[in-house]
């Protein structure tokens, strides 16, 4: 059996060894024995160095849990002033039962040291793609796959640009390109950088690639006198989101259900540069599409012009006018459930000009309005291909219930979600909603089903649960 002289190791390793031994209350020699025993028991070492096989790549994340069953989080620390907060993040993640392993970019090491990260994480901090110690078994592949979640905090503009374009010229970017695990990004940068068109393009690309984002928050920046959006989300917020992402997936209560959702306003052209629109943000429809997809439904979202990213796992089709929306809705049939959350313009300009209308000294241009097709009524009254459940929305500013009931009868939908959008309610464009659910089977004197004030995400989750219940009841009775 070979013997090892600890004195011959280089200084950095000796310092790390001493620290580890002091923390575990062992002598340095005993600590080395423990490390060697652990290494010999590690399957990758026992079996010899080799990259992950395709079957290992596709294993669910839970197979990569740390030996004690704790979820494994790889924390990539980017080079920004917010890197100091990532040290606190290590602790917050550990408080939530995670096993944390850190990777630092070269720039990050100007702000915090690998030694601090290793000491807090209780594991070696990886820094170099060409480090023989971390590459002994294709380390970047192992770090990329042998995790339940990868968190990048702070994610700098440069790191995000590299990710969006698939660069892999250092350990952090190589891990991010090689991973098939969920990734959570906590951007932090100067507000000018965050608002730059290039960063916006990269953020949109990363969202399309399925990367989750938290922050950045608004507030004061490290640069004196500067404020705006660009501060990294707080460690507590990031750790809470990470814990949510690590939870087992929700039951797929809508699996096998085809669902169609409309959202947002429509734009009705007056001429090539002007249009009639309304204040709908599309947030409620997008939240419903996301919640349905999360519950396993096969979702098509048809949206008017809104400033929202496509929800993950949702086929999203963008349109402008009511007539385009109807056209796409018809193409998306047949579906099992259709939810019409769009604020479709009731009228369009009959004589929309092909050229920009000129301002003259004479009278105002006459705008003649004609009625748009009613998409909800058209689909509710289809003789063939009618979805089994058709849900409309009624945004009202007065007589909420009475107006919603007559809308349900007039349009022929099965359910109406009535919401109060009177000026003081803050619903239009806001994040919260107060809704009442009215169904066709309610007797006339039935008290409306009033939901408490909720976020639009919670309204979406509640609606999806109600739909799943209705489908289950229907299939049990048929
Ligand atoms: O605008 P109104 O209150 O009539 O909208 C009620 C419901 O009808 C909503 O679900 C909306 O999406 C739908 N609607 C539609 N096509 C229209 C107008 C409204 O699908 N042209």
Boltz pocket constraint, residues with backbone or C-beta under 6 A from the ligand:
constraints:
  - pocket:
      binder: B
      contacts: [[A, 262], [A, 322], [A, 340], [A, 341], [A, 342], [A, 343], [A, 344], [A, 345], [A, 346], [A, 372], [A, 373], [A, 374], [A, 375], [A, 376], [A, 377], [A, 391], [A, 392], [A, 393], [A, 394], [A, 395], [A, 407]]
      max_distance: 6.0
